[in-house]
Amino acid sequence: MALFTPPRPIALLPLAALLLSPPAFTAPATVRPSDDAVRAEASRWLQNALGNAGLRDAQLRLRLIPPREAAALPPCREAVRVEALDTTSLSRLRFAARCPAPDGWHLAYTVRAEVDARVVVASRPLAAGAILTEDDASWTRRTLYELESGLREPAEAVGLGATRPIKAGQILTHKLLESPVLVKRGERIEIVARKDGVEVSVPGESLENGRRGDIVRVKNSASGKSLRARVTGHGEVGPE
């Protein structure tokens, strides 16, 4: 008589183990066109530009305008790369977002930026050629739509001359100010040498116009010899 052998039980895995087991195939991660990537690069560029312009306590507002085709693009299988295209105007910054994958794409974003920052302005109207004093420059807060290289402190304006008429409240930029001419060709000057608390001064004549820090040719009136000297003040030069 044949013996009946019961079948061996089939081992069953717990449901939790099945749910937690990793799949045999994992699809590659994808990164879709991201406004955040463009916004981050625009913010980084602006922070650098603000520092170069000498602006203080700046607050940024950015508005992104993505191209219409952005929504229809396929996912990018690599990190989207962003670079600046045109940064001439804060009201119309241009950035490129690029998918570096073999089947990638390229987009051009427009970014509109506004900057609130502390800036140095003229405290009163100034005529062209006016030499600024400590009362002529002060701090104020402004919304900026363009970036120009301005003064970092009101004290930087002292002793500079206005290159053109300046209105009260106008932001003081390096284009509006310059070091005045302190020695003029043909005028009498003093050639001064200082060392260890000892000062020696001889009269001379400037052979060139010069501003503070300029190297000009001068003539020693006592010896008649010409030499090169550095402009140190009004009607005064020192060793080169």
KADALIN-V709582 format. One record per backbone hydrogen bond with DSSP energy under -0.5 kcal/mol. NH is the residue of the N-H (numbers start at 1). CO is the residue of the C=O. Records with the same first field share a line. If there is no record, write none. Layout:
# KADALIN-V709582
NH = CO / CO
This chain:
# KADALIN-V709582
5 = 3
6 = 4
18 = 14
19 = 15
20 = 16
21 = 17
27 = 25
31 = 76
35 = 33
38 = 34
39 = 35
40 = 36
41 = 37
42 = 38
43 = 39
44 = 40
45 = 41
46 = 42
47 = 43
48 = 44
49 = 45
50 = 46
51 = 47
52 = 48
53 = 49
54 = 50 / 51
55 = 50
56 = 118
59 = 116
61 = 114
63 = 112
65 = 110
70 = 67
71 = 68
72 = 69
73 = 70
76 = 31
81 = 98
83 = 96
85 = 94
86 = 94
90 = 145
91 = 145
92 = 89
93 = 90 / 111
94 = 86
95 = 109
96 = 83
97 = 107
98 = 81 / 96
99 = 105
100 = 79 / 98
104 = 101
107 = 97
109 = 95 / 107
110 = 65
111 = 93
112 = 63
113 = 90 / 111
114 = 61
115 = 144
116 = 59
117 = 115 / 142
118 = 56
119 = 140
121 = 119 / 138
122 = 170
123 = 136
126 = 166
129 = 162
130 = 127
132 = 130 / 160
136 = 133
138 = 121
140 = 119
142 = 117
144 = 115 / 142
148 = 146
150 = 53 / 148
151 = 172
156 = 153
157 = 154
158 = 155
159 = 132
160 = 157
161 = 178
162 = 130
163 = 176
164 = 176
166 = 126
169 = 122
170 = 167
172 = 120
173 = 171
174 = 149
176 = 173
177 = 173
178 = 161
180 = 159
182 = 180 / 210
183 = 210
186 = 206
187 = 184
189 = 204
190 = 235
191 = 202
192 = 190 / 237
193 = 200
195 = 198
198 = 195
200 = 193
202 = 191
204 = 189
205 = 219
206 = 187
207 = 217
210 = 183
212 = 180
213 = 231
214 = 211
216 = 214 / 229
218 = 227
219 = 205
220 = 225
221 = 203 / 219
222 = 203
224 = 220
227 = 218
229 = 216
230 = 238
231 = 214
232 = 236
233 = 236
235 = 182 / 233
236 = 233
237 = 190
238 = 230
240 = 228
